[in-house]
Amino acid sequence: MTMDLYLKTCYEVSRLMTNRYSTSFSLGIKVFPKEAQDAIYGIYGFVRVADEIVDTFQSCDKKILLEQFKKDVNGAIRAGVSTNPVLEVFQDVVKKYKIDGEYIDAFLASMEMDLTLKFHDKNSYDRYVYGSAEVIGLMCLKVFCAGNEPLFKELVVPARKLGSAFQKVNFLRDIKNDLEARGRIYLPGIRNKEDINEAAKKRMEAEVEEEFKVALDGIRKIPRSYVLAVYSVYLYYNALFRKIKNLDAAFLLSKRVRICDFHKLLLLIRAYFIVTFFGSRF
């Protein structure tokens, strides 16, 4: 018996975790080439476990759990193996695609921030967005470029902007839940519910608009086999963002905005026809 069966089973665990936690993300991943699907599932599984530690394990000592998780991550990468199925997959992806350790450290640092920071100034906000979102875009870009370093370097900025835009849309969508369940506010300079107003909302929307523009140019340049998947997720977040823009801040404080599954499917179909008939000229 070789390690192949164990590793294959671990990849199935990461795929199951992705499918259970994110229908929109899972829908986009399904149109990736098979090997890339596995890699993205591996990245998502790693991110999801860390996120669950800081957001969901309410009856546990989150600081101790996250510290142990960090040690387990580093140990798995050093040893090239882990008894944790999610980390077994992640270390395999890190090794295969030469993912920079700085990205992993930045992500875990942002998770640590969630344990202590309820409000952000501009500096902590920028660091948090980089670690919680931009480096995820860079990890995925490593998979897309598959060793093509000149292309990777060319697309670093668009990948960071795409991750940042997605995260900021999440911030706007999840204002109510972040406040009520975790007492957090992810708008820089805002320290209480009363300060979340139209001006603060519009400032973040302006950031997202600009980042989406830069990101879209980068999507046109990624290897062809990945364009449909990334563009379909882009269309989903863009649709969610447009819906949020048409609502006032008070509504976001009272209800979480959603895109229904049927609309998500229509967006995927739209992405398919646009990419098929227009190529990189969309």
Secondary structure, 3 states (H helix, E strand, C coil): CCCHHHHHHHHHHHHHHHHHHCHHHHHHHCCCCHHHHHHHHHHHHHHHHHHHHHHCCCCCCHHHHHHHHHHHHHHHHHHCCCCCHHHHHHHHHHHHHCCCHHHHHHHHHHHHHHHHCCCCCHHHHHHHHHHHHHHHHHHHHHHHHCCCHHHHHHHHHHHHHHHHHHHHHHHHHCHHHHHHHHCCCCCCCCCCHHHCCHHHHHHHHHHHHHHHHHHHHHHCCCCHHHHHHHHHHHHHHHHHHHHHHCCCHHHHCCCCCCCCHHHHHHHHHHHHHHHHHHHHHC
